[in-house]
Structures are given as structure tokens and as C-alpha cells.
Amino acid sequence: MQSFIKDIVQEVVKNNPDTGNVVFILPSKRAGVFLKKILSQSLTQTVLAPEIYSIEDFIEKVSNLVTANTTTQLFELYNAYLKVGDYEKESFDAFLKWGQILLQDFNEVDRYLVDASTLYQNVAAIQEVNHWSLNPDNSEMIENYLHFWRYLEDIYHQFNNRLLEQGLGHQGLIYKTSVSQLPNYLSNTKKKHIFLGFNALNTAESILIQTILEKTDASIYWDIDPYFLQDNIHDAGFFIRNYKSTWNVLKDKPLTGLTNYYNTKKNIEIIGVPKNISQVNYVGDLLYKIQNKSPEALRNAAIVLGNEELLNPLLNSIPDNIPATNITMGQKLESTTLASFFTNLIEFHEQKTEKGWFYKHLLNLLTHSYSVLLFDANEVSTERLVSKIKTNNWSYITSTQLHELLPENPAVHLLFEDVKNNPNGLIENFLALINAIRTIETVKENSLLLEQLYKFFTLFNQLKDLCTSFTYINNLKSLKHLFSQLLSSETLHFQGNPIEGIQIMGMLESRLLDFETIIITSVNEGVLPSGKSNNSFIPFDLKIKNGLPTYKEKDAVYTYHFYRLLQRAKNVYILYNTEPDALEGGERSRLITQLLTDDNRTDITSFIATPTIQPTTKPIEQVEKTKSLMDLIREKARKGFSPSSLSNYIRNPIDFYKQNLLNINEVMQVEETLAPNTFGTIVHDSLEELYTPLIGKTLTEESLNGIRKDISSSVARNFEKTYKEGNISSGKNYISFHVILKYIQTFIDAEITAIKDHSIKIIALEQALSVPITVPGLDFPIILKGKLDRVDEYDGITRIIDYKTGKVERRNVELMDWEILTDEYQFSKAFQLLCYGLMFFKTHPAENLTIQAGIISLKNFAAGTLLFAQKESARGAKNHIINNEVISDFEQILGQLITEICNADIPFTEKEI
């Protein structure tokens, strides 16, 4: 394949042997690298090298101005905004939300040489009409709003003049200045100018190129196929057809550079792939297959990313059999992990309150990869700090607490140093942090990370200088917004060999470059082309009237680049996302539809690629009882099975294995709000504390009213004991505190009502029992242990009472069939009551003992005491008495359950919950 650049270079060298007298002007810097390579291959003797410029660099040279960076432009624009007019101005923080749009408008107005005075007078007039009112006096807010539009022209002039005074310019101002400075440039040069591969030109570029073509010995070569020029409605030839008909230097003359390659035989595949990640995975698979089958097809190949955010996942999808790749596009700084680290740090300090830092913000920072890297390098462990926060339920952590818990280490303390909402102080800390990170041994060996650190170092130094020169950045919120703006526009440029390997690039980087194999991703509406986005203060109609580009022209730009890539390519793979998404592009692009409906193309295959889906059925988890596991079970039996652990086994044997044998519990976390188990503990402990003085006594109204007065202080003490230093003064915890008060008050009030007709005597509270039980067939000791919340006598009948803060219903404690007791978890409450009954009988071996066992559900308090009962049918009579016969029947059921647990031949098998 003969590339466009090679064609032109050969012709230029043939007609101009003295290449030192030639100036090449190209659409991009990237194309210049390829031009130099091709030029060196075309020359047979040593000559002076020509000058090679991108169009932007060439125009900057003509204008004698230097491009101001984006940050400087934003600050100068805000400065101009403040100096013009006497209406109320917005803060710098608010300005950052729309300043970039105004900057783009000024840039476009100057590049297209629009009369700014007329334009912005029209914009102001339109806004006046849009905000008309029958009330002759506008509100202050409307007046301030209209003032902004009235003063847009003055802001524009003030901004441009300020930049010119410093010898600086934004891109549009440089273009505008280059037109007036062009005569001076031409008077000082006699070189031949060669323009290559241009398509969409703004007014300044158009005038500049036309003037050079008219007044000097210059040439322009167009990189397009006549096929697109002859079709009067094809967007790929939209601009060049227009230049052909309007430029005097082109009228009645043939266009140079045209080649007939588009209609040659190609292999074009259009592949629909679901979602973005699947696209990059497909690209990786495609590269692997091509490399194995015909590696020569990848010697001159490019991957063009329609959505440039796919760069990182694509790099992870490149197969190992690809010998070389070269990234010819920049990586956005905002997509780096380092960017998230500094953004997190700014937010962390911004979110500090009078109470300190919210624990989640602190834990997010502590677990960030760069924080971990810094801690590990300085041999600082954060486990003590994290454990202390979780153990004490610190919702907020102060600077003092942090410094007490962290060892004295300057690098680590930089993260937490209180900057008191001072941006300069935080930037100084960031610069020191970068120095600390770059000295870490693992970082020294990572060239990409070092490059990122250097980029952020220059960025923060730039911010430091601007914060010193301007007083606008006076709080961390403003710094965060400015930092976010800069990240979105800054890129990290990769250094590589653009001549070798598969080239990975964005659509605009492909200008003037030709490849035999092309893979284009994300060819969806809203991505390629980008769609009808209108980020501008200038209305659509005014843009058309003043010759400013609209979405129509932007669509034509991408159409040209798309078809230009196809011209000389032999193998083309076009991928699109089959799943439309409002944020990631819609249906497949019109460019694909246009290709498919082109009758001259018979070499296209189109299909949907879907990943092979193999249904995976989750296997039921089984744990065989090995010798070591049996030893654990025997140890557990010796120490004692609790009713709750046995209920856990009934619910799911795997949970019993993990939680009760291996002691694998949930990860400890900060209880920002009271957890249910903590809630229950506080209720139990408070009731025990209140009723302890009444043990052995018959309850009286006087004694109950006596303990009723102590409810609040008792609950407060138990909150402090169980919830540690957690905050209960506000929010959900404050509500929980009062809910517990209400529960206990209601409970005692019910007792006061009950003793008017019944006699209640407290026998024991929180009685811990541990009894040996005999299970036939098992030759090792087995203990059943548990704690009885309350034992009392109710009209002479002994009752075992279990408190539950969750909801329990009567059907959970009433039993018709013994067999289902250990099969269905819904009867776990009945099972637990019978366990307590069994333990009570074993510790009170009196003959003919009869008791009752029940649950008081504080969430279902209206149901009263839910006593265990046996019944023959759903509506049959209930027997609440637990006697030796009931205990004997239950002991057999319990024995079967423990036998199953201790049987080495029965594995722990997962139950579906």
C-alpha cells in the first residue's frame, strides 16, 4: 500500500530537490513523525531537512504569540469578568461551572473571525426578549442575569487585551492575530509551503492558506477520493466541495492529491458487540487470531478508539502474542488512580466538620492504593487505627485522635495535617507528598507512575503560582472545582515509536495516516458522530448566521475521518455497542448504515458477536467431616452446644460449620447507626440491671414503680457500655435510644397491670446453665449450655421467659408435629424454648416438675407472652405445660440432631435459605 504522505513526499522531492527550502504544514504533529520517516527513506543523498509544522504550530509561529495554558486562561477570564460592569458577580467557584463554555465560545468566535461586537449585541438582545416581563422593574436577580449578557462583549475585549499585553493568546486569538500578521511573515520568507491533508478549516485557516497559495509558490494536496466529491450529499466531501467552489485559487483547476482507492476490494466486517468492555475483549481476541493466522496483516495496523475512555481496558486486553504496540493518544489525567487519590484528599479535608472527619471518609482515604503504598513504605500500620475506630464506634474522628493513634511519621502526617480550609497549605502538602511517593523503591521502578507524578507536580506548582497571583482560590471547594476542570483537559502523553507496532489512537490522531488493517470501536450515534451537543452560550440561529460551526459541520468532520481511514485500508473491522445507552452512545452509527446501503460496496459482512454463555449452576456446598473437623466437633460438644448454635445448624449446616465451629464471624464495622444485635444487647442488659434488686421477691406496684424511675439512667449506662463512644445525641441513634426507653416502660407498665390480678415472683435473671446430656451411640461428653433471660413464678407456675427484640409470632412457638422441629427453621424459637426447658429440668431434678416456657416479643408486645404449646390440629386445644414426658420426647429429637452433627459419615450440606 502506497500511503498518501508517501505519494506527496515523492512528488515534492522530485519537484523540489532542495528540501531545505520547503515548509510542510500538516493537520497534526503525529503526521509529521511519519512524514519525516518517509522523507528519510525517499532521499538518496544528504540534504537540508524541511520545516515540518502542525497547522496550530505554524499559525502560532505566524502570530508571534504563545499559547496560554487552560489554567491561565480561566484565571484571566475571571479577572476580565470581575473588572467589567458593576453588577453582582459570582464567586470563582460558581464561575468554574460555566467559564470553560465561555472560553470555548471566545475561542470559536476568533477562529472564525466573527465580529464579536455585533454577535454579542445580538446575544444580549435575544436574552432580553427571552426574559421580558409585564412588570417594568425587573427583580435584582433578573437584572444581574441580563447584565452578564449585556457585558459579554466587554468581557471578551478585556480578556483578549489582557492576554495580548502578556504576549499570550488562546487558540482563537492566535488564529485571529495570525491573519493580520501574515503579511509580515510572508515578507520574511521565500520558502515553498506545502499543505497536506486538510479538510475542515476555520475561517482564519482558510484565509491564511488561500493567501499563501495566491501570493507565494505554494501547493495544497487533498487527501480524499473523488467518489466522495462527486456525491453532492456525501458528508465526507462536504468541506472540500465547498472550498472547490468558493476559493479563487481552486476554481477551474483540478484538485491535487486525489486518489482512487476507496472502491478497491476490501475485507470489511461490521460487528455488533454488547457493552464497551466486550468490545475491547473482542479486539483482543481479534488481534490474537490475526497474529496467529496472518501476522503480516498487523505490520501496518491501527486501533482507533471512538470512545477514548476505553484505552485502559484495551491495554489490558492486548494478547501476549502481539510483539509491539504504540499509543499515539494521550491518557486523560482524570482517569489515573493518582487523580482519584488527590481528589479524595481534597474532599477529605473539605468535608471536615467541627466534630472532625466522618469515619467513612477516613476509611476511604486509608484504603486508597496510594495511601497503602505510602504507609507500607514508611512501615506504618493502620490496623490499630482502624480497629480503634470500629471498636469504639467513632462516627467522627478528630485531628488529635488521629495524631495520638498514628506514629510520628512526617510523610503519613501530611495526609491528615489540618489545613484549615487553606488551598495554599493543601497544595504545599501535595507537593511534599509527591516527593515522598517518588522516593519509594517500587515507584522508582515504575516509569509510567513517575511520569504521572511529574505531571501532577507541575500541575500543583502551576496552581500554587496562580493562587499566589490571584485571590480567587480562597477555599477548598474552589480548589476542588478548579482541579477537576484541569484534570478533564490535561493529558499524559505517551512516548513511543510511532513507526513500529500496532498504533492505538483516537479518531483525530488518525488524520493523514494510512493503515492496511483498521479496527474502529464504539461506532455508535452520540460517539461517532458525537451528536447534537451544544455546549455554548451562542444560540443555534446566530451560529448559522455568523458562519460558526454547528453539529452539522462537526458530524461532517467525523464522517470525513471515518471514510478517509477506509480509503487505503485492506482489512477493516468496525465495532459498535449493541446495547444503546444514554451516557455511552445510542444505536449503531449512521456511518454504518450509510456503508451498508452503499450499492458500490459488496465486500461487507455484518454480524452480531456475543460471548459464549455457559449456564453455571451453583453447586450445593458440602464439607466432609475429616478427622480434624471431628476433633473440632468433639471440642465444641465438650464446651457446650447453645440453643442458638443448634438453631443455626437447623437453618443451614454450612453456617454452623463456619460460624460455630470455625468461629468465622462478620467483619467488625463501625456502627454508624445501632445494629439489631447491639439494640437487643442493650435491652437485655437494661432489664437485667433494673430487675436484679427484685430477685427472690414477689413483684409489687411499689417495687415496679421504683425501678421505672431508673429506666433512663440504666439504658444510658448500657448504651455507653455496649455502643462504646458511638453518638446517640442525634439522628437514628437518638430515636433508637428513645425506642428502647419506650419498650422497657411499656414492659414494666404491663407487669404493673398484670400483678393486679396475678402473682409474679422473680426467681432468677440471666441464669447461665450448663448441663451434660447423654446421646446413645456417642462416647464423648456433650454439654448443652445457655442463658435463661428470666425465670419467674406466675400464679405458682414456674415460667422460663426469653426476651426478643425482633418480631416473633405465636405460630413460631406452637407445635403439632415433633418431626418438623429440627427440619424447619420457622420453629427455631420453639426449639430454643425446649432447650431451655431441658436445661432447667436437668438442674432441678424434682419429680413431677411442670413448667411453662415463653417468649416476650417487644416488637409484638400486644400478643402478650407467647408460650410454647403442643396441639393436635391448627384449631385444636393447646397444652402449654412442659413436663417430664415433653422433655423426654424432646430429648430424643435433640439426640437425633446432635447425632447427625457428630456423625463423621454425614457431611455438612448447604441448605437453600
N, C-alpha and C positions, 0 to 999 in steps of 0.2 A: 504493500500500500504506500502510495506517494502522498505524504501529508500536505496540507495547504501551505504551511510555513516553508516546507522544502521546495515546493513549486516556486514560491515567490522569491526565496533566497537565491535559488539557481538563476532565476531571471534577472534579479537585481545585480548579482555578482557578474553575470555575463555582460550587462549593460554598463556597470559601474565598477571597473576593476579597482579603482581607488576607494575601498570601503571606508577609509578614514574620513571621507567626505560625505558619508551617508548618516542620516538620523532615522532610526526605526522607531515608530510610535505604535504601541500595541494596546489592546484593551486592558491587559493585566500584567503585573510583574511576573507571574508564573509563566506566561507565554514567552517572556524574554529569556528565561533559562533555557527553554527548548530551542529558541532561535539561535542562541549562542552555540549550543551543541551542534545544531545542523550546519551553522555557518562554518564552524571549525572543520567539519567533515567535508564541506564543499570546496574549501580553499586548498590549492596545491602549493602555495608559497606563502611566506611570511608577509603580512600586510598590517596596516594600522586597523585596529578594531573600530567598528562603527559605534556611534552612540545609540543606546537602546533605552527607551523610556516607556513606562506605562503612561496612559493618557493623563492620569492625575499628576504624576511626577513632572511630566512635560509642561502642563499648564501651570503648576506651581513655579517651575523654572521661569516661564514667561512672565508671570505676575510679580516676581521678586518678593513674594510674601511667604511666610512659614505657616504651616497648618497648626492651629491651636488645638491642643488635645480637648477631649469632650468635657473634662472636669473644668478646665479654664473657661471654656465656652459657657458652661452652665453658670458659673460664678459671675462672669461678665454680663451675662444676660439678666441675671437677677439684679445686678448693680444698676443696669440700664432701666429695669422695671421700677426700681426704687426712686431713681432720680427724675423720672418723668411723671408729671401730674401731682396733684395734692390730694387725691382721693385715698381712702384707706387701703393699704397694701396687705397682701397675705404674707404669712411667715415663709421662711425659706423651706421649711418642711412641707408646707402645702404647695409651694411653687414647684417643688421637685416632681409632683404628680402630673403637672402639665407643661413644665418647662421644656422637656425633651420634644414634645409635639411642636411647640412654638419654634424651637431651634430647627427642626426639620422643615417647617414652613419657610422660615427665612432662608434656609439653605436652598430650597427649591425655587423660591422667588428670584434669587440671584442667579442661580444656574440657568434659568430660562429667561433672564434679562427682562423680567416683568417690571412695569412701572409701579413701584411699591406704593407711592402716594395715592394713585388712582385706585389701586387694588384695595388698600386698607380703608380708604374712604368708603368704598362700596361695601366692604365687610361691616363697618360701623353702621352704615345706613340700613343694612339688612337686619342687624341686631336691634336697631331702634324700632323697625317695623314689627319684628317678632315680639317685642315687649311693650307694645302700645297699651295704653290704659285710658279709660274714660276719666280717671282721676288726674287732674292737671299736675298734681305733685306726686312724683314717684317716691317710693319708700327709699330709705338710705341704702338698703341692700341692692335694690334695682339700680340706683344711681351709681353705686360703686361698680356694679357689673358693667353698666354701659360705659362708664369712664374708661374701663380697661380697653374696650373695643375702640373708643374714640382716640385713645393714645397709642394704639398699636403701631401706627406709622412712626411716631416719635420714638417709641422703644426700639423699633427697627433701626432708625438712623443713629440713635445714641449707641446702640450695641455695635454696629458696624464701625462707627467712627472711633470708638474706644479700642477696638481690635487693630484698626489701621494705624493708630498712634503708636502701637507697640510692634508694628511690622508683622502682625499676625492676621489670620483670617480663618473663617470656617470655609468649608469646601465651596459653597456657593459664592462667597465673597471673593475667593481666589479666582474662580472661574470668571466672575464678572470683571475683576481687575485685569485678568489676562487679556481680555478683548481690547481694553484701552491701551495696554502695554505692548500689544502685538507689534505695532509699527517699530517701536524701539528694538524689539527682539530681532525682527527681520532685517533691520538696518545693520545689525552687528553679526549676521551670519550669512554665509553663501552656500551652506550645505544643502544637500538634496534630502528632502523629507519624504519618507515612505510610511504611509498609513496602512495598517493591515487589519482586516477582520472586524471592522466596526459595524454596528447595527443600529441600536437605539442611541441617538445623540441628543443631548440637551441643546438649547439654543446657543449657549456660549461655545460649546464644542463645534456645533455646526458652522457658526460664523468663523471661528478660528481656522477650522480645516478648509472651508471654502476660500478664505482669504489667502492661506498659504498655497493652495492649489492654483489660484488665479495669479498670484504675484511672484511666485518662485517656480523653480524647476522641481516639482513635487509630483508624487503619484499616490493613488489610493487603490487598494485591492480589496474587493468584496468577497467574503467567504460565504457564498450561497450558491445553490443550484438553480439554474434557470427555471426549473419545474415550479418553484415557489413564486418566482416573479411573474410567470405567465398566468398563474391563477390569481385573478384580481381580488379574490376574497380570502386568500390564504394568509393567516396572520404571520407566518414565518417570513413573508416578504413584505410585510406592511410598511416598515420604515424605509427599506431600500427602494421600494417602488416610489415612495413619496419623494426621496432625495433625487431619484432619476428624473422626476417630473418638475421639481422646483429648483434644483441647483443649476445655475447657468453653466458651470464648468462640466456638468454631466449631460446637458441637453444635446440631443443629436449625436451623442458619442456612445460607443459600446462600453459597457461596464467591464473593468478588468478584474481578473481573478476568478471568474465563474468557471465551474467545472460540472460535468455531468456524471455524478456518482450516485445520486440518490436512488435512481431506478435500476441500479445493478442488482444482481441476485444476492440476497442476504438470507441469513437464518435469524428470523425474529420470533421470539417467544414472549407472549404476554401471559403472566402468571398471577393469578389471584391467590393471596395468602392471608389467612386470618390473623389480624393483630400485627403490631410492629415487631415484637421480639421474634415471632415466627418468620417474618421477612428476613431478618438478619441470620437466623438459623438456616433458612433456605439458601441464602447467599453462601454461607459457609459450606453447606452440602454441595452446592453447585460448583464452587471452586475446587472442592475435593475431587469431584467426578471429572471435571475438565482437566485438572492436573494429571490425573491417572490415565485418562483416555488420550488426550492430545495436548500436552503441556505447551507446545508451540503457540497455541491459541491465547495463552496468558502472558506471552512475552511482551505484548503491547496491549495492555488491558487496563480498564479503569472501572472503579465502582463509584457511581455518582449518587450521593445521598440527597433525595428530595427533602427529607427531614433530617437536618444535620444533628439533631439530638440523638440520633441512632449511632453516632460514632463510637462511643464507649462500648455498647453491647456488640457492635460489629467487630471491634478489635478482639473481643473475647470469643468470637465465632470463627475467626480465620483458622483454617486447619493447619496442622503441623507440616503437611507436605508442601505448603506454599513457601518457596525459598526466600522471597523478598516482597515487602510492601512498603509503600511510601505515602505518608499522609500529607496531602497538599492543601489541607484546610486547617484553620485554627481550631483549637479546642476552647469552648467558652469557659471563662474562668468560673462562672456561676455553677457549672456542672462538676467542679472539682470538690473533693472531700475537704480540702483546705478552706474553700469558700464557706462551706457549711460550719466549719469549726469557728471561724471568725464571726460569722453571722450569729451563731449560738452564743458566743461570748458577749457580743454587743447586746443581744436580747437578754442574756442572763443578768448583766449589770443594769440594763434599762428596767427590768422587772423587779428590782429590789424595792421593798416597801419598808415602812417604819418597823415592821415586825421581823424583817430580814428577807432571806431568799426562800421562796416556796420550794419544798423538798424535791418536787418533780423536776423543776428547772435545774437544781443542783445535780440530781442523779443523771439527768440527760447530759450535762456537761462532763461529769465524772466518767461516764461510759463512752464518750466520743473517742474514736480511734486515736486522735492526736493527743487527747488528754492522757489516755492509757500509755501511749508511746512516751510522753514526757514523764509520767510517773515511773514507768518501768526503768527508763534510762537513769533516773535520779534515785532509784531504789526506794521509792516511796510507795507504800501500800495504802490503798484507800479502804481496805476491808474494815478496819477499825472504825473509820468514819461512817461508812455505810451501815455497819452493824449497830452503831450507837444511835443513828437516826431512826432505824427501823425498830430497835428495841424500845426506845423512849417515845416513839410516835411523834417525832418532831415534825410538825407540818411546816414550820418556818425555822430557818437556821440563821443565826446572826454571824457577823464577821468575827466576833470574839470567840464564839463556839468553834468556828472553823479553825481559827489560828491555834486554839488550845488543843484541838484534836489532830491537826496536821503537824508533822515535824518541821523544824526550821529549815526550809529549802527555798532559796531566792526564786528559782525558776518556777516552782509549783505555786508559790505565794503570788506570783504575777497574775495568775488566773483569778484570784479572789481579792486582790487589793481593791479597797473601796475607792472608786474614782469620783464619787460624789457628783455624778451626772456631768462630769467634765470631759468633753470629747478629746481634748489635747492629752489629758492624762492617760486615757484609754489607748490612744494611738501610740504614745510612748511605750506603754506596756506591750502592745502588739509588736512593735519593732524589737523590743528586748526578747519577746517570746520567739520571734523568728530566728534571732541569733542563737537562742538556747536550743531550738529544734534542729537547726542546721549543723550543730556540733555533735549530734547523736550519731554513733557509728553506723547504724543501719541507714540513716538518712544520707550520710556521706557517700554511700554506695549506690544511691538511687538518683540517677541524673535527672529523671523527669520530675521527681519531687523537689530537687534542688532548684530546677528551673521555675517551678511553681512558687517556691519560697522567694526566689529573687523577684519574680513578677509582683508578688504581694508586698515585698519590701519596698520596691519603687512606688507602688500604688499608695502605701501608707505614708511614705516620705512626701509624696506629692500632696496628699491630704493634709499632712502636717503643715506644709508651707502655705497652703490655701487657708487653713484655719487660722494661721498667724496673720495673713494678709487681710482676711475678711472676717467679720464678726458674726456672720450668719449662722455658722455651725456652733450653737451655744448649748445644745443638749444632745443626749444620746439618741433620741428619737430622730432628730435631723441627720445625725451621723449615719444611723442605720439606713434611712431612705437614700441618702447620697451613695453610700457604699453599695446598696442594692442596684441603683442606677448604673454605677460604674461597672459592676460585675456583669451586667447584661450586655454591655457594649465592649468589654475588654476580652481579648482572646489570647491564648497561649499558642505561639507559632512553633510548629514542629520543624526541626532541622533534619533534612534527609537528602537522599539523592533522587531528584525528580526524574532522572533518566532511566533508573532501573526499578524493576519490580512493578507490582500492581499498584496503580495510583488510586488513592481514596480521596475523594474531593466532593465539594458541593457543586451545585449547578453552575454558579457564576465562575468558579475556578476553572471550569471546563472550556472557557472561551478560547478560541483559536487553536485548541488542542484536538488531535485526531487519534483515535484508538481503533484497533481492529476488533477488540471484544469490549462491549459496553454492558454493564449491569446497572440499571437505574431503579432505585427503590422509592416507595411512597408516591407513586404516580396517581394521586387522588385529588379530587376537587378540594380546594382550600389549601393544598400543599403545592402541587404543580398543575395549573397555575394557582397563585395564592388567594384568589377570590376578591370579593368586593369590600375589602377592609378599607376604611377611610379615616386614618389617624391624622386628622388635620383640622385646623380652625377655619380653613377656607372652604366655603360651600362648593358643591359639585358644579353648579352652573357657572360660578365665577372661574373655576379652574378651566372649564372648556373655553370660556370667552377669552381668557388670558393665555391660552396655549400651554397650560400646565398639565402634566400627565395625570390621567385617571386610571382606574383599574383596567380600562380597555387597553391602554398603552402597556401597562405592566403585564397583562396577560400575553400581549404580542411579544414582549421581550422573552418570556419563558417559552413561548411557542417556538421562537427562532432558535433558542439554545437547544431545545429538545430535538428539533429536526436537524439542526446542524451536527449534533452528535451522531445522528443516524446516517449522515451523508456518506462518509467513507468507511463506516464500520461494516464488518462482515458478519459478526455474531452479536445479536442484541437481545438482552434479557430485560424485560420491563416488568417490575413487580408492583402490585398495588394491594392495599388493605381491603379485604372483602367485607370488613365489619365497619360500617360508617360510624364516625364518632364526631360529635360537635367540636371537640377540642383537638382531635388528631386528624382532621380531614374527613370529607364526606365520601360519596360514592366514587367509583373509578373515574379518572380524569377524562375530560372531553378530548384530550390529546389521544387517548387510547381509542375512543370511539371514532375519532377522525381517521386514525390509522386503519381501523378495521373496515371503515366504509370507503376507503380509497380503492377504486377498481383496478388501479395500476399495480397494487401490491397483492401478489398471490403467494408470497413466501412467509405468511404469518400463521403461527399456530397459537391458539389461545386455550388455556385450561385453568382449572382451579386446583391448587395444590393444598392438600390437607394432611396434617400429621396422622400417622397411623395410630389409631386409638385402640388400645388393648384394655378391655374391661378388667379392672382389678377388684377382686373380691377380698375384702379384708379377712384374713384367716382368723379363726377363733383362737385366742391366745391360750396356750396351755403351758403349765410349768410342772415338769416331772419332779417327783419328790426324791431327790438324791439323798445320800447318806448325810451330807452336811445340812441339807434342808430339814431332814427328820430330826437332826440334833437341835436345830432351831425350834422346831415344833415342840419337842420334849422340854426344852428350856422355857418356852412360853407357857406350857402346861404347868410346869413346876412353879413359875412365878405367878401364874393365875390368868385364866381367861375372864375377861369382863363381859357383861351382857352386851355392851356396845360393840366390842370386837367380834363377838359371835353374830350379832346382827349384821355386822359388816360382811361376814362370810356368807350369810344368807343372801345379802344383796348382791355381792359379786365376790367369789373366792379370790380373784386376782387382786382386788382391793385389799382384802385381808392379808394376802401374801406380801404386798408392797408396804402397806401402812402398819400392820400389826406385827409382822414378822421381821421385815427389813427396816422398819422404822423410817420409811421414806415419807416425809411429810411435805406439805406445801411450802414453797419458798416464803420465808418471812418477808413481809412487806409493811410499809408504813400504813397504818390505818388512818387514812385521811378522815374517813367517817367510820363510826363504830361498826365493827363486823358483827354478824349474828352471834358467833360463839362468844365474843367478848361481852356482848349485851347479856347473854344468858349467864355468864360467869358473875357479872355484877349483880344481877337479880338474885342468884343463889346465895352469894356471899352476904348480900344485904339482909335477906330473910334469915339466914343463919345468925348473923350478928344481932338482929332485933329480937329473935325468939329464944336465943340461948339463956337469958335470965329466967325464962318461963319453963325450962326443962324440969319435969317431975311435978309440975303444978297443973291444976285444973284452970282452964282459961276463964277469966272474968272480964266483964266490961271495963272495969277499972284498969286491970293489967294491960289489956289491949290498947286502951286509950293512952296509957303511959308510953308504950313503945311507939304508938302512932306519932307522937311528938318528935321522935328521934329519926323519923324516916329520912328527912332531907340530909342531915349530917352524916347518917350511915351510908347513904347512896353516894354522897360526895367523897367519903373516905375510900369507898370501894372503887369508885371511878379512878381515883388517884393511884390506888394500888394496882389495878389491872390495866388501865389505859395509859399508865405512866404519865408522861408530860404532854399527852395529846390535849388539844384545845377543845374545851366544852362550853366556851363562853358565847359562841355564835354558831349559826348555820345548823346543819343536820344534827351535829352532836349536842347542841343546846336542846333541840327537840327531843333527841333520844333520852337525855337526862330527865326531862320532864315526863316522858312516856314511862320510864321506869318508876318515877315517883308515883305516877297515876296508877300503874299496875299494882304496886305494893299497897298503896292507900286503899284501892278497891278490894284487894285481897283481905286486908285487916278489917275493913268495913263489913265484908261478907262474914267473917268469923264472928264479929260482934253481933250480927243479926242471927247467926246460927246458934250461938250459945244461949239465946233467949229460950229456945225450945229443946236444946240438946246439951249434953255434957261432953266437953272435949278436954282431954288431958294430954299434954306433950310428954312423950316417953323418951325420944331421942331425936337429935338433929345431925345430919351429915355423918351417920354412923357407918364407919368403914368395916366391912365384913370380909373375911377370907376363910372359905371352908373347903375341906378336902371332899372330893366325890369319887365314888368308885364306878368305873366303867368296865363291864365284863370284856375280857379279851385284851385289855391294855395293862401292861405290867409296870407302868411307871406312874409316879404321883401326879394327880391332876387337881388343880386348885380352881375354884370359882370365886372370884373376888368382885366387890363392887361397893358403892357408897349409897346408903339409903338417905334420901333428902330429908325425910321426916317419918317418924313412927309415932302414932298417937292412938288414944282410945276414944272411940266415938260411941257414946252411949254403951260403953262396956266392951265394944268390939275393937280388937286391935286392927289398925289400918297402916299399911305402908303407902306413903304418898310420894310421888315423883313429880317435881315441878318441870314444866316445859314452857319455854317462852315462844316456841313455834306453835303452829296450829295443829291440834290433834282432835280427831272426831271420835264419837262413841263407837262407830263401826270398826275402828282400829284396835279396840281392846275387847271386842266380843267375839267369841269363838264358837263355831258349830262343829268343826272337824279338826281333831288333833293333828292329822297328817299334813295339813297345809301350813301348820305353824312354822315349820322350817323351810317351806318351799316358796312362800310368797312374802315379800318384804313389807307389804302393807300391814302385816300383823306383827311387825317387829316390836311395836310398843307393848302388845300383849305378851310377847316372848320375854321382853325385859322385865315386865312386872312379875312373871312367873319365876324368872331367875332370882329376883329379889325375895320372892316368897320362899323359894327353895333355900336360899342362904339363911333366911330368918328361922325357918323350921330346923335347919341343921344346928343353929346356935341356940335354939330353945327347944330341946328335945322333950318337951312335956307331952303327955298323951292327950289325945283328942283336942289338940290345938286347932283353933279355927281363926282365920284372919281374913281381911279383905285387902286388896291392893288396887290403887287407882292413880290416875294422872290428873293434875290440875293444870289445864292449858290456859296460860294467861292471855293468849290470843283468842281463845274461845271460852272465856270465863263464864259467859252466860249459861253454858251447858252444865256447870257445876263440876263436882268430882266425877271423873269418868272411870268407874270401877270395872275391873276385869270381871267378865261374866262368861258363863257357859250357857248355851241354849241349843235346843234340838232343831229349831227352824227359825226362819227370818223373823217371824212374828210370835215365836213361842216364848214361854216363860223363861226368865233369866235367873241364873244361880250365881250370886256374887261371892259365895263362900269358897275360900280356899282351905282345904283340909288335907289330911294325910293321903287320902285317896287321890285328890287332884295332884298333889305333889308327886306321888308315886307314878301316876300316868305321865306327868311332865318329865320326870327323871329318866324315863325310858326314851322319850323323844330326844332329850338333851344328850343322852348317852349315844344314840344313833348319830347325832350331829358331830359329836366330838370324835367318835369312832371314824367317821368319814374324814375328818380333818387329819387324824393321826394315821390313816391308812396309807402306807407307802405305795400301794398299787393304784390309788385314785389320785390323779394329778389335779392341781388347781386349774380349773377350767373357767374361762371367762363367760359371764352371763351378759346377755343384751339388756341394757338398763333402759 
